[in-house]
Amino acid sequence: MWKAILIDDEEIGLDVLDIMLSETGQVEVVGKYQLVHEAMTACRDKQPELIFLDIEMPGISGLDAAEQLNVICPDAAIIFVTAHDQYAIDAFHTEAIGYLLKPVAPAKLERTLGRYATQRNKQYQQTTGSVDSMDNDEHNNMELEQPASPAPSIATLSLRVMGSLQVNAVDGRLLSWRTRKTKELFALLWHYQGNPVYKFTILEQLWADVPAQQGQKLLHTSLYYVRNLFKTLGYDDVVKYGDERYWIEPAIFHSDLAQLLELIAQQTVTAETVSQVIALYSGDYLETEHYTWADAYRIELRGSVAAYLVQALSQLAVDEQIAPLYKLLELEPDVDRHYEQLMQLLLDTNDATGAARVKERQQQLWAENRER
């Protein structure tokens, strides 16, 4: 039989569901709790396979409680129980396997347990590779392990953040985001490079213009979309949760930013590394996404790359300095010495036409500045 705990602030609700589950002959209720924190403590010891959770709980919503319970009991399946059907969509946008509307109908409970049994069977086959049929009772009572996630040390997904945000699967396929906020939520969590981000920080950055309750629902929905997107690629635990904070494991992504930072940190400068830096800096950090929370790092990174190129000039041959100087005109368009240095270099290499164009570009910038 499957072990289950029940969480509901109404004692009668606990008793009724306990009776219904015992009548199925498939579930053993090992604990009933009216307070979420008591249930969390019990979960660590009892390690149930099923958690029946009321969405409307005092002090904390069932949706938030589910996030914390997933951390404490990652192998447990959560089934929401609610007296209000407007919560059904919110429940669907979590890791829960289903929801039950009070008063719970026996047929609906049986279907939910059947769905759980099917899920366990699939997990078993993925874990063992076995497709052999077996007795249902053996299948339902067998201890299963979750399929292993890809090793976090292997970066298999390509991530581009210079210029625009783009994620490509192993086969090169460009991933599509369900909503713009889903994309921004992923970008924000990845931006923190594995450091946990408080839920309230996320809400302030992404949903400051909506009421708090609505913002939390939008956050849960967007989290579901992000997790589901990567789950289709075989990554079951991309977004992690703990202590009211979320984070993304950055090691499964191979990003252009990581390559760029590695290159500009090298002590030895060559024409090849400079060319790679210029190619990687195809645009400012998340430039086309217009995320205001990325502005500070965008400016910092631009300055770091410009400083690298300025320092690199003294270590390059004369003809190798042209490309980095053109890049410096993009990064620091108001610095006159870049124009002067490039014009002189072009004249020294018998490119008077190129020097004239650079001069024209500088004068055009002066004119624009005077008009401001």
Summary of the structure (lengths in Angstrom):
residues: 372
radius of gyration: 28.0
end to end distance: 75.3
largest distance: 91.9
contacts: 1073
relative contact order: 0.07
helix: 55%
strand: 14%
